[in-house]
């Protein structure tokens, strides 16, 4: 099989002779991709969806494909593995699946926010926890760009899980009383992971991507 030297989206193949194309099954991070790789005139092309799985942002505008962050330094532009509610994301160590996002309130409705239910599973070959693998924190980003923090994120960070084991967490993210009156819908869940922490702690596990953080778009469902 030819080595993958060039990554372009599928419309780049439109100018190439269809008869010259040959497709190959594509495996990304150990999982079969529904879209194959295609070789045309000695060049092998993979779909942009494969880059998303690997945590590489991409965008298409007209006949231009942009790889990497289109707005460097913009809000919430951390390179991450990205997916939807109900979709399992895997970075070589952790499997994350967001199951639901529901409105929440406390103190008689004075504080409003959202309850995020997610599954968190250890996909490595050792017993470990989020703290020792570089899980720095979780943020819930609202449609107006504001960010909410969870007071119970330590439950996830410090929970030791054996190989293949997992837990279901419901994390509450509350706005302060002033912001609760104009709370906008939840847009994204960000899980920040620093791979340097894992390398420093000596845990016998490794991320399969240089950008192991997660970004879950809460407006789409899989």
N, C-alpha and C positions, 0 to 999 in steps of 0.2 A: 504493500500500500504506500502510496506517495506520502511524504511528510507534509504536514499542514504548515505551509509557509506564509500564507496570506489569509486574512480574515476579512470578508466582505459580506454584505447582506445579499439576499438572493437576487435583487434586481440587477446586480452587477453582471449576472450571467446572461442577461437578456440579449446582449450583443454577440454572445458566443454561439457557435453552431450547436443546436440541440443534439445532433447525432454524436457529437464528441463528448457528451456528458456521461459520466458513470457515477452511480450513487453508492455510498457505503453506509452501513449501520454506524451510528454515532453513540458513544458512551461518554457521559460527562460526570465526573466525580463518582464513578461506579454505577451510574443509573443510565438506562437506555433512553435516548432522546427520541421523541416521536417524529422529529424531522431529521432526515439523513444528511450526511456530508456529501458533497458533489465534487467530482474532479473534472475539470475542463482544460484541455490542452496542457496537461501536466501540472496545473495548479489545483489545489484542494481547498474548497470553501466550506465553512461551517455556518449555521444560522446564527443570527444575533441572539436568539434565545439561549444559545449555549454560553455566550459571553455573560448574559445576565446571571445564569446559574453559577458562573465562576466569579461573580462579583465585579465584573467590568461594565460600567455604565456605557450605554450606547444610545444614539438617536439618529433619526433620518429626517432630513429636511430637503425637499426637492430631490436632486440627484447627489446630495452630499451625505455621507455617513460619518458621524463623529463618534470616536471611541474615547472613553474616559469622561470625566465630568465636563459637561458643556458650559457650566458656570462655576469656574474655580472660586472657592471661597464662599459660594452662596450658601444659604441656610440649608442645613441638613444634607449636604452633598457628600457625606462620608461614603467612600466606596464600600458597598455591602452586597451580600447575597440578597436578592429581592424576590418577593413572591406575594401571594394573596392569602386571604383568610381561607383556611382549610387545606392549604398547600404545605407540604413538609419540606423544609429547607435543611440542608446538611452541609456542614463546613469541615467534615473530617473528624470532628470530636463531638459536636452537639447537633441533635436534630430538634428543630423548633417547628411546632404547628400551632398557629393561633386558631382557636375554635370559635370564639365569639367575642363581640364587643357590645356591652350593654350600658345604658345610662345608670348612674349610681348617685346616691345622695346620702348625706348624714347631717346630724345636728338639726333635725326637723326641716331639712331642705335648705339650710343656710349655705351649705357647701355642696356643689354638684360636680360631677365628673363622670368617669367611665370605669367599668369593671371589665378587665381583659382576662379571658380564660385561655390558657395555653398549655400545651404539652411540651415537656422538656425532657429529652432522653439522651443518655450517654451512648454515643456511637463509637467510642474508642474501645481499646482492649484492656483498660485499667479502671480501677475505681478512682474517681476524682470528683471535684466540685467546680463550680463556676469561678470562684475566687482564684484558685490556683491555675486556672486555664485562661485567665485574662478577661473574664466578664466584668466590665467596669460599671455598667448600669443600664437601665431601661428608661426610655423616654416615650411619652405619648405625644405626638405632634398633632395639633388641631388644624382645621382648615384655614384659620387666620394666621397660622405660623407660630402660635404660642406653644410652649412645651410644658407638659405636666410630668411630675416625678411621682413615683410610687413609694409610699412609706414602708412597704413590706417586701421590697425587692431583695432584701437580705435572705428571705426564705428560699429564694431560688439560688442566690449566689453561694450560700454556705451548705446547701443540701448535698451531701455526698451520695453519689449514685454508682452502683456497680456496673460493670460492662453489660450493656443492653437494657439496663433498668431505666425507668423514667417516672416522672411525677406530673400530676396536673395541678397547676397553680391558678388561682384567680387573684390578680393583682389590681388593686384599686388606685386610680389616678384622680386626685381631686384638685380643682382650681380653688383659689382663695375666695373668700366670701364676696369680694368686690367683683371678681371676674366671673363668678358663677351666674350672675344675672344675664350675661351675654355669651354664654358658652356656645362655641361653634362645634360642628360635628368632628369626631375623631377621624384623622386622615391617615396617619402612619404610626406604626410602632417601631422604634429604633432600639436595637440591642447592640451596644458598643462593646467590642472585644479587641483587646490588645494582644496580638500573638507573641510579643516580646516577653510578656509575663509567663506564658507557658514554657518558653525556651529557658527562662531563668530559673523556674522552680524545679526543673528536672523531671517533671511528670512524663512518663513514657508514652506520650501521645503526640500527634502532630496534626496541624491543620492542613487540609488539602488545597487551600487557597491562601494567597498572601493577604486577602481582605476578608477575614472570617466573620465580620460583623453582619447582622441581619437587619433588613428593612422590609417590613410587611405592610403592603398597601391595604388599608382597611376598607376601601371602597370596592374591592373586587373579591369574588368568591370562586374557589376551585372545588 
